[in-house]
Amino acid sequence: MSLGAISERLKTWLLQPIARLELFRIMTPLAILGFMSSRLVHADEWLGERGFRPPELSADWRQPLYLPGLPDSLAWVVAGVLLCSGLAVSAGFRARPAALVFAVCLAFVALSDRLSAFTVSKLSPTLMLALALSPCGTRFGIDARREHQKRPDRPPPEQVGGATRFIQVFIPTIYSASGIAKLRGDWLSNPLVLWTHLHDSYQTGFSWLLANALPPFGWTVLQGATLVFEVGAPLWFGWRRTRGLAFGAGLVMHTFIGLCFGPVKWFALLMGSLLVAGYLPASALAWVALRLARIDLWRAPE
């Protein structure tokens, strides 16, 4: 096969409906801001000098970067910029520069308060940087609506290149890494690891009820199913025949996580948003795109 043919096949593979990218742009910042909301209302203690901060440990590998607390007024400014930039991305208002500002703010707050950094904190800057490097905001948002008003005869973009494929590769990679970490732990040697996760500070009323109602062997089955799904995620999502089942299984898993593990609901919502953006079946995606097209007043294709 010639180099030109390989290049064309790669371009064809990269192209995806732009609705996937815009769903990513709309939903993901809202999930991130939901997670950050409990911190944003206490910005002076979270980022400022008023709250607890570990001391600076010079030349210590356990603290590769130390960021001192901000003055209270500046801490509130950072929190405000983070909130406004995230909402701007979701609304499609100057989406690309807003995503870059949002990514910088997210990276700063994750490094500033390392003790409260969670999976969402660590994933968010990368996800927003991917949006900033993509042509997001060209559909289903404020800027797209303005563009239509300026150039009503200009056809709307329908496809996008590698940004959407990034999401589709990112999801099974995260799942597989998580599954491998579980294999290296005690998920194979202890049949009730999943059951033990339902207790302590993350417990909800639903998880308490489920922990008492489901028989022990049921937790072992769920534990094994989780391992099979996560470790084999690259296969399940990569093979067309199992992709739809993997999409459904992922949504069920994250719904379960959100219902059972209290504060982890924001992580579940974030991953669920990525799943929908990356793997929502084509027929459902077309239906969603038709409804979203009303935002920017562009007529979706029949």
VEXLUMSE-519367 format. One record per residue (C-alpha): x, y, z. Coordinates in nm, 4 decimals, always signed. Layout:
         xx         yy         zz
          X          Y          Z
...
//
This chain:
         xx         yy         zz
    +0.0000    +0.0000    +0.0000
    +0.1382    +0.3412    -0.0972
    +0.2064    +0.6188    +0.1508
    -0.0691    +0.8286    -0.0057
    -0.3242    +0.5490    +0.0369
    -0.2223    +0.5044    +0.4013
    -0.2600    +0.8786    +0.4569
    -0.6080    +0.8792    +0.3044
    -0.7170    +0.5827    +0.5124
    -0.5873    +0.7555    +0.8251
    -0.7782    +1.0736    +0.7397
    -1.0941    +0.8716    +0.6789
    -1.0507    +0.6900    +1.0116
    -0.9989    +1.0149    +1.2008
    -1.3178    +1.1766    +1.0690
    -1.6144    +1.1562    +1.3073
    -1.9458    +1.3416    +1.3414
    -1.8803    +1.6791    +1.4967
    -2.1723    +1.6193    +1.7336
    -1.9453    +1.3882    +1.9339
    -1.6933    +1.6662    +1.9942
    -1.9626    +1.9155    +2.0843
    -2.1260    +1.6748    +2.3300
    -1.7838    +1.6408    +2.4888
    -1.7607    +2.0208    +2.5035
    -2.1078    +2.0666    +2.6522
    -2.1184    +1.7934    +2.9154
    -1.7640    +1.7480    +3.0455
    -1.7089    +2.0995    +3.1890
    -2.0384    +2.0759    +3.3781
    -1.9334    +1.7485    +3.5410
    -1.5981    +1.9021    +3.6362
    -1.7626    +2.2134    +3.7817
    -2.0033    +1.9929    +3.9754
    -1.7049    +1.8243    +4.1372
    -1.5366    +2.1600    +4.2042
    -1.8515    +2.3251    +4.3436
    -1.7918    +2.2199    +4.7046
    -1.4426    +2.3689    +4.6816
    -1.5342    +2.6851    +4.4937
    -1.7649    +2.8057    +4.7708
    -1.4678    +2.7966    +5.0108
    -1.2042    +2.9364    +4.7753
    -1.0258    +3.1327    +5.0487
    -0.9652    +2.8134    +5.2501
    -0.9091    +2.5957    +4.9431
    -0.6541    +2.8117    +4.7624
    -0.5856    +3.0940    +5.0053
    -0.3691    +3.1416    +5.3087
    -0.6581    +3.0893    +5.5488
    -0.6874    +2.7114    +5.5006
    -0.4500    +2.4341    +5.6035
    -0.1504    +2.3874    +5.3736
    +0.1341    +2.1406    +5.4157
    +0.4662    +2.3118    +5.4893
    +0.7221    +2.3529    +5.2144
    +0.9596    +2.0555    +5.2090
    +1.2633    +2.1709    +5.0164
    +1.4412    +1.9062    +4.8092
    +1.1943    +1.6340    +4.9130
    +1.0756    +1.3924    +4.6434
    +0.7332    +1.3710    +4.8063
    +0.6727    +1.7376    +4.7234
    +0.8078    +1.8020    +4.3729
    +0.6252    +2.1348    +4.3475
    +0.5149    +2.3683    +4.6248
    +0.2614    +2.6439    +4.5579
    +0.2044    +2.8864    +4.8462
    -0.1444    +2.9959    +4.9447
    -0.2888    +3.2941    +4.7599
    -0.4176    +3.6106    +4.9239
    -0.7880    +3.5633    +4.9914
    -0.8980    +3.8147    +4.7273
    -0.6817    +3.6498    +4.4604
    -0.8090    +3.3053    +4.5594
    -1.1645    +3.4231    +4.4891
    -1.0535    +3.5674    +4.1539
    -0.9015    +3.2312    +4.0518
    -1.2201    +3.0534    +4.1588
    -1.4295    +3.2992    +3.9579
    -1.2150    +3.2595    +3.6461
    -1.2332    +2.8813    +3.6792
    -1.6124    +2.8909    +3.7073
    -1.6674    +3.1400    +3.4244
    -1.4273    +2.9704    +3.1833
    -1.5880    +2.6310    +3.2441
    -1.9366    +2.7686    +3.1816
    -1.8116    +2.9484    +2.8695
    -1.6748    +2.6215    +2.7289
    -2.0047    +2.4427    +2.7885
    -2.2046    +2.7300    +2.6368
    -1.9784    +2.7464    +2.3315
    -1.8710    +3.1054    +2.3992
    -1.5124    +3.1525    +2.2780
    -1.4861    +2.7822    +2.3423
    -1.1233    +2.7186    +2.2478
    -0.9592    +3.0040    +2.4428
    -1.2018    +2.9412    +2.7289
    -1.0982    +2.5740    +2.7343
    -0.7323    +2.6766    +2.7526
    -0.7998    +2.9127    +3.0447
    -1.0092    +2.6433    +3.2127
    -0.7284    +2.3878    +3.1688
    -0.4707    +2.6235    +3.3226
    -0.6988    +2.6973    +3.6195
    -0.7686    +2.3272    +3.6726
    -0.3988    +2.2428    +3.6644
    -0.3256    +2.5201    +3.9131
    -0.5914    +2.4183    +4.1664
    -0.4893    +2.0516    +4.1436
    -0.1283    +2.1425    +4.2226
    -0.2163    +2.4082    +4.4785
    -0.4147    +2.1735    +4.7033
    -0.2674    +1.8312    +4.6389
    -0.4380    +1.6842    +4.9470
    -0.7834    +1.7283    +4.7910
    -0.6811    +1.6303    +4.4378
    -0.8951    +1.3454    +4.3071
    -0.9203    +1.1556    +3.9802
    -1.1404    +1.4299    +3.8362
    -0.8813    +1.6921    +3.9341
    -0.6049    +1.5003    +3.7604
    -0.7926    +1.4137    +3.4409
    -0.9612    +1.7499    +3.3865
    -0.6645    +1.9620    +3.2684
    -0.5768    +1.7058    +3.0000
    -0.9362    +1.6823    +2.8793
    -0.9731    +2.0593    +2.8572
    -0.6393    +2.0932    +2.6793
    -0.7654    +1.8417    +2.4215
    -1.0709    +2.0624    +2.3712
    -0.8554    +2.3740    +2.3373
    -0.6562    +2.2051    +2.0605
    -0.9713    +2.0960    +1.8758
    -1.2145    +2.2910    +1.6544
    -1.4778    +2.2815    +1.9290
    -1.7483    +2.5464    +1.9482
    -1.8343    +2.5462    +1.5775
    -2.1743    +2.3879    +1.6474
    -2.4414    +2.4006    +1.9163
    -2.3323    +2.7088    +2.1079
    -2.3287    +3.0878    +2.1340
    -2.0483    +3.1384    +1.8845
    -2.2092    +2.9009    +1.6358
    -2.5345    +3.0943    +1.6609
    -2.3543    +3.4222    +1.5977
    -2.1703    +3.2721    +1.3036
    -2.5002    +3.1605    +1.1519
    -2.6437    +3.5105    +1.1900
    -2.3409    +3.6583    +1.0103
    -2.3231    +3.3963    +0.7344
    -2.6645    +3.2247    +0.7074
    -2.5724    +3.0653    +0.3714
    -2.2554    +2.9009    +0.4981
    -2.3012    +2.5228    +0.5394
    -2.2441    +2.3899    +0.8919
    -1.9481    +2.1608    +0.9635
    -2.0580    +1.8001    +1.0025
    -1.7324    +1.6142    +1.0715
    -1.4170    +1.6643    +1.2744
    -1.0739    +1.5044    +1.2774
    -0.8665    +1.3550    +1.5567
    -1.0182    +1.5226    +1.8630
    -1.3073    +1.2776    +1.8854
    -1.0799    +0.9812    +1.8296
    -0.8789    +1.1023    +2.1284
    -1.1865    +1.0512    +2.3472
    -1.2503    +0.7082    +2.1979
    -0.8942    +0.5957    +2.2702
    -0.8807    +0.7655    +2.6102
    -1.1816    +0.5803    +2.7548
    -1.0711    +0.2166    +2.7058
    -0.7158    +0.3135    +2.8044
    -0.8357    +0.4441    +3.1409
    -1.0562    +0.1398    +3.1940
    -0.7798    -0.1039    +3.1066
    -0.5272    +0.0702    +3.3325
    -0.7776    +0.0582    +3.6173
    -0.8435    -0.3121    +3.5577
    -0.4729    -0.3971    +3.5509
    -0.4246    -0.2085    +3.8785
    -0.7058    -0.4157    +4.0321
    -0.5421    -0.7366    +3.9076
    -0.2168    -0.6346    +4.0740
    -0.4095    -0.5715    +4.3951
    -0.6337    -0.8181    +4.5746
    -0.9332    -0.8322    +4.3417
    -0.8451    -1.1898    +4.2448
    -0.7521    -1.3176    +4.5902
    -1.0375    -1.1607    +4.7891
    -1.3885    -1.2334    +4.6543
    -1.5514    -0.9516    +4.8545
    -1.3318    -0.6522    +4.7721
    -1.6164    -0.4756    +4.5937
    -1.8471    -0.5344    +4.8914
    -1.5965    -0.3729    +5.1287
    -1.5948    -0.0591    +4.9116
    -1.9584    +0.0101    +5.0029
    -1.8751    +0.1092    +5.3594
    -1.7115    +0.4013    +5.5403
    -1.7471    +0.7694    +5.4464
    -1.8540    +0.7159    +5.0831
    -2.1562    +0.5052    +5.1779
    -2.4989    +0.6185    +5.0578
    -2.8462    +0.4989    +5.1512
    -2.8615    +0.3007    +4.8281
    -2.5249    +0.1304    +4.8900
    -2.6263    +0.0460    +5.2479
    -2.9457    -0.1172    +5.1205
    -2.7621    -0.3039    +4.8455
    -2.4848    -0.4247    +5.0783
    -2.7443    -0.5855    +5.3020
    -2.9740    -0.7202    +5.0287
    -2.7379    -0.8760    +4.7734
    -2.6007    -1.2214    +4.8714
    -2.2209    -1.2596    +4.8997
    -2.1808    -1.4541    +4.5742
    -2.3512    -1.1665    +4.3906
    -2.0678    -0.9311    +4.4879
    -1.8139    -1.1832    +4.3652
    -1.9933    -1.2033    +4.0303
    -2.0042    -0.8236    +3.9999
    -1.6382    -0.8054    +4.0948
    -1.5434    -1.0542    +3.8245
    -1.7606    -0.8805    +3.5655
    -1.5912    -0.5488    +3.6447
    -1.2479    -0.7031    +3.5954
    -1.3452    -0.8623    +3.2637
    -1.4968    -0.5384    +3.1383
    -1.2107    -0.3102    +3.2431
    -0.9121    -0.5274    +3.1523
    -1.0613    -0.6154    +2.8152
    -1.1930    -0.2643    +2.7417
    -0.9642    -0.2061    +2.4391
    -1.1099    -0.5208    +2.2808
    -1.4726    -0.4553    +2.3788
    -1.4674    -0.0972    +2.2473
    -1.2405    -0.1696    +1.9527
    -1.4478    -0.4570    +1.8103
    -1.7591    -0.3296    +1.6346
    -1.9738    -0.6270    +1.7388
    -1.9145    -0.5674    +2.1120
    -1.8965    -0.1876    +2.1084
    -2.2642    -0.1318    +2.1811
    -2.2596    -0.3785    +2.4700
    -1.9471    -0.2126    +2.6084
    -2.1156    +0.1277    +2.5877
    -2.4175    -0.0011    +2.7798
    -2.2014    -0.1818    +3.0361
    -1.9969    +0.1334    +3.0946
    -2.3085    +0.3430    +3.1570
    -2.4455    +0.0816    +3.3980
    -2.1126    +0.0668    +3.5833
    -2.0910    +0.4422    +3.6257
    -2.4550    +0.4659    +3.7307
    -2.3781    +0.2046    +3.9966
    -2.0699    +0.4008    +4.1086
    -2.2645    +0.7263    +4.1267
    -2.5436    +0.5725    +4.3336
    -2.3195    +0.3795    +4.5712
    -2.0156    +0.5942    +4.6390
    -2.1349    +0.9388    +4.7421
    -1.8798    +1.2052    +4.6336
    -1.7580    +0.9802    +4.3512
    -2.0775    +1.0661    +4.1638
    -1.8948    +1.3483    +3.9864
    -1.6316    +1.1087    +3.8566
    -1.9111    +0.8792    +3.7401
    -2.0802    +1.1712    +3.5645
    -1.7526    +1.2764    +3.4011
    -1.6795    +0.9290    +3.2660
    -2.0416    +0.8854    +3.1618
    -2.0181    +1.2118    +2.9656
    -1.7058    +1.0892    +2.7880
    -1.8761    +0.7586    +2.7113
    -2.1781    +0.9315    +2.5586
    -1.9623    +1.1685    +2.3545
    -1.7334    +0.8956    +2.2292
    -1.9583    +0.5933    +2.1826
    -2.3238    +0.6955    +2.1668
    -2.4687    +0.4839    +1.8822
    -2.4984    +0.6648    +1.5500
    -2.8798    +0.6642    +1.5408
    -2.9058    +0.8156    +1.8893
    -2.6289    +1.0629    +1.8060
    -2.8182    +1.1805    +1.4971
    -3.1338    +1.2304    +1.7074
    -2.9406    +1.4369    +1.9642
    -2.7733    +1.6425    +1.6896
    -3.1115    +1.7312    +1.5380
    -3.2283    +1.8695    +1.8732
    -2.9059    +2.0536    +1.9455
    -2.9114    +2.2114    +1.5979
    -3.1861    +2.4422    +1.7216
    -2.9299    +2.6177    +1.9415
    -2.7284    +2.7600    +1.6546
    -3.0254    +2.7742    +1.4126
    -2.8561    +2.5471    +1.1609
    -3.0757    +2.2955    +0.9899
    -2.9388    +1.9467    +1.0509
    -2.9216    +1.7125    +0.7502
    -3.2345    +1.5113    +0.6747
//
